[in-house]
Amino acid sequence: MVRIGLLSDTHACFDERMRLFLEPVDQVWHAGDIGNIQLLDDLQQFKPTTAVYGNIDGAQVRQVVPEVQLFQVEQVKVLMTHIGGYPGHYEPKVRGLLQAERPQLFVSGHSHILKVMYDKQMQCLNLNPGAAGIYGFHKKRTMLRFTIDGSNIRDLEIWEKDKS
């Protein structure tokens, strides 16, 4: 059993409220737009972190994290990228990866909109944690926390705070 904290679009913001929500997790996943290398270092010192770079991330971040991560946690195959879309509206490259790799869990960010959707056609749970940072058009900051237990993804919790 592994507890996961999922965030995206921090844009270099990692404050105490975020840290408290992520404290009980075993791993942190960051779905891009990290913001800077210091924030990535802070996350990695805080918890084991798996991340992808996003469209605002500079060369320092892109040198240490890839655009796409494909990995397994317990018995769940995970595909993570920053710009991915959602069921029926996937980015073309992502659609091809989903069809080729057949993950049970697809994670993306970029939209700044929290989405939890199941794609029946791909047989894949889609998670977009929204935006945890304070920059962007979103009015609420959001993250997710959940458990992977064998092949089960369960106990999904949403963190939501005003941007101020």
Secondary structure, 3 states (H helix, E strand, C coil): CEEEEEECCCCCCCCHHHHHHHCCCCEEEECCCCCCHHHHHHHHHHCCEEECCCCCCCHHHHHHCCCEEEEEECCEEEEEECCCCCCCCCCHHHHHHHHHHCCCEEECCCCCCEEEEEECCCCEEEEEECCCCCCCCCCEEEEEEEEEECCEEEEEEEEEEECC
